[in-house]
């Protein structure tokens, strides 16, 4: 059985909205909190691994939202 390969490994605010059901502003705030935890600057990407570790959501649950 072949496994689907995700098209990307980074999380955007739109993904956070789809995954969590939060509003756009809350999604941006969550990404800012993740950046702060991982000492990233404003323009740096948040990876799926970082998002999953921070939120406690398993990667298997997040990946289907990134296959679009």
N, C-alpha and C positions, 0 to 999 in steps of 0.2 A: 504494500500500500504506500503510495507516494504521499508525502506530507507537503502541505502548502507552504510556500516560502513567503515571509512577509515582504512587503515592498519597501519598508523602511524600518529603522530601529530607533527613531526619535519620536517624542511625544510633543504634540502641539496643543494649544488651547482647545481647538475644535475636538481633538481626541478626548481630552479631559471632560468636555461637555457631554460627549456621547457615552463615555464610560461611566461617569458618576451622576449625570443628570443635573449637574450644577449649572448655574448661569455663567455667562461669559466672564463677567468680572471676577466671580469666585474661582473660575478656572485659571485666570491669570494670576490671582493671588496664590493659589496652590503651587503653580509653577515657580513663582517667586520664592516661596518657602523652600521648595526643593532646591532651587539654585543656591539659596543661602546655606542650606545644610551641607551641600557639596562644594561650597566655596567657588561657585561659578560666577562669571560676570554676566551682565545683562544679555548679551547677544549669544551666549553659549547654549548649545542644545542640551535638552534633558533626554537621557536614553530611557528605553523601556525598563531596563534593569533598575535604574535609579528611581523611576516612578513607582515600580512595583515594590521595591524595598521601603520607600517612604510611606506609601499608602497601605501596605500590607495586602494588596490584591495580588493574587497569583498571576504569573506571566501567561499561563494557559487561558486565563479568563480575559486578559487584555488583548492578546494577539488577534482574535477575530475582528476586533474593531479597527485594526490597522491594515487589513487585507484589501480594503476598498480601493 
